[in-house]
Amino acid sequence: MAKNGYRIFDADTHTGPVMEVLDKYLTNAERSKLPAWDEFKIKHSSEDHYKDGTTYNRGNRKYRRRLGETKIEDKKSVGYTPEFTGPEKKRTATPSARMDLDPALRIEEMDLEGVDVNLMLPSGWFGTWTSSDDIALEMGMYRGYHRWTDDYCRSYPERLGGVLIVSARDIAGSLDEIHRWGKSRWAWGVLPWAPYGMPIDHPDLEPIWAAAQEHDLVITLHTVTAMPPYSPGGLDNWENMFLQRSAAHPWCGMRNMAALLGNGVMDRYPRLRIGTLEAGHGWLPFWLARIDEHAETCKSSIQKLKCKPSEYVQSGRYFQSIEIHEGAEITNSVSDLLGDNVLMYGSDYPHGESRWPESVNSVMAWDMPEARKRKLLWDNPVKFYARSGLK
């Protein structure tokens, strides 16, 4: 498409998909378990980003206190999603409510904004399955998601790609899914989900990292804030949405990437690529200086590393998506300090944080060297998601 001479690869977008979409991709045994979840079923209105669809909200937290007050408001909302409006009220258009039913609608909206490629991840409500003891149902939902993604991306293989959801509670089943789909045209990465309290560096996950390298699938560390498994900042927020939204995304990203770097994963798997998504990016230089220092002063707390954490990040094997609201000045400063080979354009389309259909225009207007902007918008995500086959 080459909008204004630039190709655009959006490294962080989402799908629902809601239960009405997933139903035909589930087995009868999996469907038979869903009535036990009826108390957690939510039928959404046309005013939120699930658009009349059904999801489940087991473990969904509510945020009902205004800062400076002690009163806990008795709101009728189900929790996170209705409490957060984002910039969507200022949008000049609204994403289609039927997008997950027809990939052609997504392509139309990509064309409207000028985006060539979408990397798609499931929406946060999928984390609800980590809150149950029924691991078989959790895996069934993930398998259904993979089957749906295969169908969805089939018509536009060079424009749509996705990730394989990994359950840290069923490593064998997750490995089966990686080997089943790992060479599929749409499978560009792995999204590991561990239940609350299980660290991302847990040794049980070691076979997942090995399988990801084997299939050239990237590790996507997407922050989780809206549903289980909650990240730090998603729990200790004094029931306040402002604090939750401000703290949870960056701290989740900082914690997860530092845990994997300190775990020595990038030494053991020299072809593995890791990316942090939707966690902001302005914090990255400060955080690297801090964990470089503590990799020396707290050596007994990490594995023996061949490099400093900052050297892994600058090695061409670590990438991080931007948050558009952080702007040109912060983005340029990160690249000035760390080089131009780390940051990737990401919009969070079609969620409330997204500025669609003006996200691309916002970044295109930034005062930034042309070569840097091209890497941000295309070259870096193409290198990260190398299984896309794009150049």
ABEGO torsion letter per residue (X at the ends): XGBGGBBBBBABBBBOBBAAAAAAABBAAAAAAAAAAAAABBBBBAABAAGGBBBBABGBBBBABBBGBABBBBBABAEAAAABAEAAAABABBBBAAAAABAAAAAAAAAAAGBABBBBBBBAAAAAAAABABAAAAAAAAAAAAAAAAAAAAABAAABBBBBBBBAABAAAAAAAAAAAAABAABABBBBBBBBGBBAABAAAAAAAAAAAAAGBBBBBBBBAABOBBBBGAABAGGBAAAAAAAAAAAAAAAAAAAAAAAGAAAABAABBBBBBGAEAAAAAAAAAAAAAAAAAAAAABBBBABBAAAAAAAGABBBBBBAAAEAAAAAAAAAAAEAAABBBBAGOABAABAOAAAAAAAAABBBBAAAAAAAAAAAAAAABAAAGBX
